[in-house]
Amino acid sequence: MTPERFSECLLHIRWTPINLASALQCDLSWVEALEAGNAEVPTGLAEWLETLARCHEKAGVPTTYRGRGHD
């Protein structure tokens, strides 16, 4: 997985590197190294991120609730 695709997957999932580090319970510095291309994304992690990103891409974001408040 390229650093660009890694970042793109996080964007589709709507996660920051901090969110991913929290989910994985790992060091933020390692996630930042993955994002910068200074460390290789492990195959299992790449597959998991791709799966999540595809699900989010397919599902999209509902627009029905835009502008809703506390009614």
Secondary structure, 3 states (H helix, E strand, C coil): CCHHHHHHHHHHHCCCHHHHHHHHCCCHHHHHHHHHCCCCCCHHHHHHHHHHHHHHHHHCCCCCCCCCCCC
